[in-house]
Amino acid sequence: GMTRFGSGWAWLIVKDGKVVIEKGFGVKELGKDDKVDENTLFMLGSNTKAFTGTALAILELEGKCKLDDKVLKYLPDFKMKDEWVTKELNLVDIVTHRMGLQTFQGDFMYWTSDLTSDEVIEKFGMLTPKFDFRTKYGYTNAGYAIAGKIIEKVSGLTWSEYLKENIFIPLKMNRTVALSVDYFIAENIAKPHTYVNGKMSVIPFQNIDNLAPCGSIGSSIKDLSHWVIAQLDSGRFEGETVIPFKVLQRTRKPESIQGRVRHPFNKGHFNLYGLGWGMMDYEGTEIISHTGGVNGFVTS
């Protein structure tokens, strides 16, 4: 596993509401002795998306917005190339990858650039989508940047403050940071690693906060155990309902069709997508999952 996963990794298993395994392996930085433990932060990449989707569902439950509301209601200056799409685009569209773009189309033109998120969103709107609106699933990180702006408009808090106050603090995810700038300065963090010319190497940190709501959270398996326990127990953690069950149900409502499952062992049939979660069946059991990959980190 070591060579495959770079210098260090951590894994967690929760069963019947309890942490069964919570263990770090290897080192935080290749060539150093500092070992990974259950409190070591890793960048989550796209496992950030479910937090953003959950925030939208909380705001809807509180009556502050509707997921069927149009983006224009909150961001009147937003434009897509096609005026009709601009007018019709709603909050579900932007977080369920059905804006008509091809997977990653235009997503990384501004990744790690010094553009602000407003500039990214404006430039993103100038793209010509490869497909017609809502006809195909195309994984679109920039849609989440738009969602982050809407969370700010609706709640009066920035996306990162909103997550901290409504998810991290109530779940006692005390080491979790929402932004990559806070990750760089935190204690006990894993460094990013990747293969450079076939050799596992440490790579520099990159600021990805102009697209933060799609992938910038940094967390540890200890903190994430609280998130997983709440996900598995109708939103409860330590006897309190932290995330209303209705919110969890909303994030797991199938919205987009990814397609058929292509899996060597899985006797499932369909791959669907909710608010930042992928959904599939495995021999009749519902599987809710997501992966993440961001500049030297991989999560599942």
VEXDREN-765510 format. One line per 10 residues: number of its first residue (from 1); their letters; for each residue x, y negated, z of C-alpha. Coordinates in pm, 1 decimal, decimal comma, always signed. Layout:
BEGIN
NUM = a = X:Y:Z; ... $
//
This chain:
BEGIN
1 = gmtrfgsgwa = +0,0:+0,0:+0,0; +279,2:-245,9:+82,5; +420,4:-284,4:-265,3; +73,0:-318,9:-408,3; -36,9:-584,2:-159,1; +275,3:-794,0:-140,4; +427,1:-864,3:+195,4; +138,8:-821,2:+434,7; -227,4:-741,6:+463,5; -500,2:-692,8:+720,8 $
11 = wlivkdgkvv = -814,9:-486,8:+733,4; -1126,3:-464,8:+938,4; -1404,4:-210,2:+984,2; -1727,6:-290,2:+1168,4; -1969,8:-9,0:+1255,9; -2289,8:-27,5:+1461,9; -2216,3:-388,2:+1552,3; -1870,8:-313,0:+1689,8; -1521,9:-361,9:+1553,1; -1376,7:-14,1:+1494,6 $
21 = iekgfgvkel = -1051,8:-117,0:+1328,7; -886,0:-457,9:+1318,4; -524,0:-431,5:+1215,6; -251,5:-627,2:+1042,7; +29,2:-468,1:+842,6; +360,7:-593,7:+712,7; +491,2:-946,8:+735,0; +351,5:-1293,5:+668,7; +638,4:-1382,9:+443,8; +855,8:-1151,8:+238,8 $
31 = gkddkvdent = +1206,2:-1127,1:+383,1; +1106,2:-1250,7:+730,4; +1018,1:-1048,0:+1040,9; +704,6:-1235,9:+1142,5; +432,9:-969,1:+1148,9; +71,4:-1000,8:+1037,8; -182,1:-961,4:+1321,6; -560,5:-986,0:+1352,1; -537,5:-1365,2:+1392,6; -320,5:-1427,9:+1085,6 $
41 = lfmlgsntka = -498,4:-1652,5:+837,8; -526,2:-1555,7:+472,0; -689,7:-1760,6:+197,4; -1020,0:-1596,8:+105,3; -1060,2:-1712,5:-252,4; -1410,6:-1639,1:-378,0; -1523,3:-1483,5:-51,1; -1576,7:-1853,8:+24,0; -1878,6:-1849,7:-209,2; -2112,5:-1665,7:+28,6 $
51 = ftgtalaile = -2050,8:-1936,5:+290,5; -2151,8:-2203,3:+38,0; -2459,3:-2002,6:-65,1; -2552,6:-1950,8:+300,1; -2525,3:-2326,5:+363,6; -2769,8:-2396,4:+78,1; -3012,4:-2135,1:+212,5; -2995,1:-2286,8:+564,7; -3069,4:-2632,9:+424,5; -3364,6:-2492,2:+232,0 $
61 = legkcklddk = -3503,6:-2318,9:+540,4; -3473,4:-2649,2:+730,4; -3679,0:-2814,8:+456,3; -3394,7:-3043,8:+348,1; -3387,1:-2917,1:-10,4; -3532,4:-2645,0:-228,1; -3315,9:-2406,1:-423,9; -3545,7:-2467,9:-720,2; -3472,2:-2841,4:-702,7; -3293,6:-2987,2:-1001,3 $
71 = vlkylpdfkm = -2929,9:-3088,0:-965,9; -3026,2:-3435,4:-1096,7; -3243,3:-3493,0:-789,8; -2924,6:-3509,1:-579,3; -2660,5:-3603,7:-836,1; -2839,7:-3839,8:-1077,1; -2517,3:-3908,8:-1270,7; -2447,6:-3542,1:-1345,4; -2432,2:-3457,3:-1714,5; -2391,8:-3144,4:-1920,5 $
81 = kdewvtkeln = -2329,5:-3160,3:-2294,9; -2690,0:-3065,9:-2368,5; -2941,4:-3316,0:-2228,0; -3207,5:-3049,0:-2185,0; -2970,5:-2836,7:-1974,4; -2878,8:-3144,7:-1767,5; -3247,2:-3198,6:-1696,0; -3330,4:-2833,2:-1618,7; -3022,5:-2722,8:-1421,6; -3122,2:-2630,2:-1065,7 $
91 = lvdivthrmg = -2946,7:-2535,8:-742,5; -2980,9:-2162,1:-806,3; -2822,1:-2192,7:-1151,7; -2503,3:-2352,4:-1023,4; -2427,8:-2080,5:-767,1; -2540,0:-1773,0:-961,8; -2322,9:-1807,3:-1272,2; -2598,8:-1864,1:-1526,0; -2511,0:-2208,5:-1659,2; -2431,3:-2067,9:-2002,6 $
101 = lqtfqgdfmy = -2054,3:-2076,1:-1965,6; -1831,6:-1781,0:-2032,1; -1653,2:-1640,4:-1724,5; -1388,0:-1891,6:-1609,5; -1457,8:-2116,0:-1912,5; -1290,1:-2445,9:-1828,0; -1265,8:-2347,5:-1462,0; -893,8:-2367,0:-1427,2; -817,5:-2669,4:-1642,5; -826,5:-2879,5:-1327,6 $
111 = wtsdltsdev = -737,3:-2616,9:-1069,4; -455,9:-2757,6:-850,4; -466,6:-3085,1:-1048,5; -475,1:-3421,9:-872,7; -824,7:-3499,0:-1001,3; -1093,1:-3558,2:-739,0; -1388,6:-3320,1:-722,7; -1609,3:-3592,3:-877,7; -1371,3:-3614,3:-1175,1; -1362,4:-3235,8:-1206,9 $
121 = iekfgmltpk = -1742,6:-3221,0:-1213,9; -1759,8:-3499,3:-1471,6; -1504,9:-3333,3:-1701,8; -1666,6:-2994,4:-1654,1; -1993,1:-3142,1:-1783,1; -1822,1:-3228,0:-2112,7; -1758,7:-2863,0:-2200,4; -1962,8:-2694,0:-2468,9; -2099,9:-2378,5:-2304,5; -2030,2:-2062,5:-2504,1 $
131 = fdfrtkygyt = -2379,9:-1921,6:-2446,7; -2731,2:-2058,6:-2421,8; -2845,0:-2172,3:-2079,0; -2951,0:-1887,7:-1845,2; -2903,1:-1619,6:-2110,1; -2580,0:-1465,2:-1982,5; -2384,7:-1417,4:-1663,2; -2059,5:-1615,1:-1678,4; -1860,0:-1658,2:-1357,8; -1838,2:-2035,2:-1303,1 $
141 = nagyaiagki = -1630,9:-2169,7:-1015,1; -1708,4:-2532,1:-1099,0; -2077,4:-2468,0:-1026,4; -1978,2:-2428,6:-662,2; -1798,5:-2764,7:-664,2; -2132,7:-2916,3:-768,6; -2306,4:-2723,8:-486,2; -2058,2:-2869,5:-236,9; -2149,0:-3222,5:-345,4; -2519,2:-3143,2:-306,4 $
151 = iekvsgltws = -2463,9:-3002,9:+45,1; -2294,3:-3334,5:+127,4; -2581,4:-3541,6:-17,8; -2848,6:-3338,3:+160,3; -2683,2:-3294,0:+501,4; -2478,6:-3612,1:+535,1; -2174,4:-3398,5:+618,9; -1892,8:-3301,9:+385,7; -1902,9:-2939,2:+272,0; -1619,3:-2848,4:+511,6 $
161 = eylkenifip = -1779,6:-3024,3:+810,3; -2112,3:-2861,4:+732,2; -1961,0:-2511,1:+735,3; -1768,9:-2584,8:+1052,4; -2072,0:-2712,3:+1244,7; -2329,5:-2464,3:+1115,0; -2134,2:-2143,4:+1058,9; -1778,4:-2141,0:+1196,8; -1842,4:-2291,0:+1542,9; -2166,5:-2098,3:+1616,3 $
171 = lkmnrtvals = -1995,0:-1773,0:+1507,5; -1684,6:-1857,8:+1715,7; -1468,6:-1845,9:+1403,6; -1230,3:-2075,4:+1583,4; -924,0:-2031,8:+1363,9; -1106,0:-2054,0:+1032,1; -1033,7:-2354,6:+811,0; -1243,4:-2464,1:+514,5; -980,3:-2656,4:+318,9; -645,7:-2554,8:+176,8 $
181 = vdyfiaenia = -481,8:-2872,2:+316,6; -570,1:-2750,1:+666,4; -444,6:-2402,0:+587,0; -92,8:-2523,7:+503,0; -51,9:-2682,5:+847,0; -218,5:-2408,5:+1055,4; -26,2:-2170,6:+1281,8; +6,5:-1797,9:+1206,9; -64,4:-1799,1:+834,3; +23,9:-1558,0:+556,8 $
191 = kphtyvngkm = +221,2:-1710,1:+271,5; +101,3:-1662,5:-87,9; +278,8:-1387,5:-283,1; +262,6:-1259,7:-637,8; +473,4:-1078,1:-893,9; +717,6:-1308,7:-1070,1; +902,2:-1130,8:-1353,1; +802,4:-796,4:-1203,4; +933,3:-882,0:-857,8; +715,8:-955,7:-552,8 $
201 = svipfqnidn = +786,2:-1316,9:-458,5; +665,0:-1591,9:-227,7; +503,4:-1871,6:-429,3; +436,0:-2232,9:-325,6; +104,8:-2333,5:-166,6; -133,2:-2513,3:-397,2; -403,1:-2760,3:-305,0; -732,9:-2634,7:-448,4; -965,4:-2862,4:-254,3; -1113,3:-3036,9:-558,4 $
211 = lapcgsigss = -1296,7:-2705,9:-615,7; -1309,9:-2617,2:-244,1; -1662,0:-2467,5:-217,6; -1571,0:-2190,6:-461,9; -1257,3:-2068,0:-289,4; -1064,6:-2266,0:-28,6; -1156,6:-2107,7:+308,4; -874,0:-1957,3:+513,9; -965,0:-1703,6:+781,4; -844,7:-1406,4:+984,6 $
221 = ikdlshwvia = -991,8:-1058,5:+1017,7; -1077,3:-1137,6:+1380,6; -1285,7:-1439,7:+1278,3; -1432,1:-1254,8:+981,4; -1542,8:-970,3:+1209,2; -1792,0:-1219,0:+1359,7; -1921,6:-1308,6:+1011,7; -1952,8:-939,5:+919,1; -2128,0:-850,4:+1247,8; -2383,4:-1128,6:+1183,7 $
231 = qldsgrfege = -2430,8:-1013,8:+823,7; -2498,4:-657,8:+941,4; -2721,2:-751,3:+1236,8; -2984,1:-982,2:+1084,1; -2773,8:-1290,4:+1156,7; -2712,4:-1215,5:+1525,4; -2381,1:-1252,0:+1704,6; -2330,3:-1195,4:+2079,1; -2705,8:-1177,3:+2134,3; -2786,4:-1507,0:+1960,2 $
241 = tvipfkvlqr = -2934,8:-1555,1:+1615,0; -2671,4:-1770,6:+1451,1; -2789,8:-1736,5:+1091,3; -3167,0:-1693,6:+1052,4; -3251,6:-1358,5:+895,3; -3455,2:-1540,4:+628,7; -3133,4:-1714,5:+521,7; -2948,5:-1384,0:+486,5; -3237,7:-1242,6:+284,7; -3231,0:-1546,7:+57,8 $
251 = trkpesiqgr = -2858,6:-1510,5:-10,2; -2917,9:-1147,0:-107,4; -3207,2:-1207,5:-343,3; -3101,0:-1097,0:-693,0; -3085,8:-1397,1:-924,0; -2850,4:-1302,5:-1207,2; -2787,4:-979,5:-1390,1; -2418,1:-896,4:-1417,1; -2497,3:-579,9:-1606,5; -2455,4:-206,3:-1569,2 $
261 = vrhpfnkghf = -2218,6:-62,7:-1312,5; -1912,9:+88,8:-1472,3; -1765,1:+296,5:-1197,6; -1599,2:+637,7:-1207,7; -1769,7:+766,2:-889,3; -2064,8:+541,7:-820,8; -2402,7:+687,4:-903,7; -2551,9:+338,3:-908,5; -2703,1:+159,0:-1199,9; -2714,7:-220,2:-1185,4 $
271 = nlyglgwgmm = -2494,2:-507,7:-1080,9; -2676,4:-821,5:-968,7; -2574,6:-1152,2:-814,5; -2729,0:-1359,6:-534,4; -2605,3:-1675,2:-361,5; -2235,7:-1593,8:-350,8; -2279,8:-1216,7:-310,2; -2262,9:-934,3:-562,8; -2522,9:-662,4:-520,8; -2534,0:-304,1:-636,8 $
281 = dyegteiish = -2675,2:+29,8:-530,8; -2464,5:+332,5:-437,6; -2665,8:+654,0:-447,5; -2966,3:+458,4:-321,7; -2779,4:+252,1:-61,6; -2762,5:-123,0:-112,5; -2408,0:-256,3:-132,9; -2349,4:-628,5:-78,5; -1993,9:-732,3:-153,7; -1758,3:-981,6:-313,1 $
291 = tggvngfvts = -1393,3:-1007,8:-398,4; -1160,6:-1303,9:-403,4; -830,5:-1391,7:-560,1; -659,1:-1724,7:-520,0; -300,6:-1827,7:-595,3; -119,3:-1545,0:-416,8; -399,5:-1390,5:-208,9; -647,2:-1108,6:-276,1; -950,6:-1034,4:-57,3; -1243,8:-797,8:-59,5 $
//
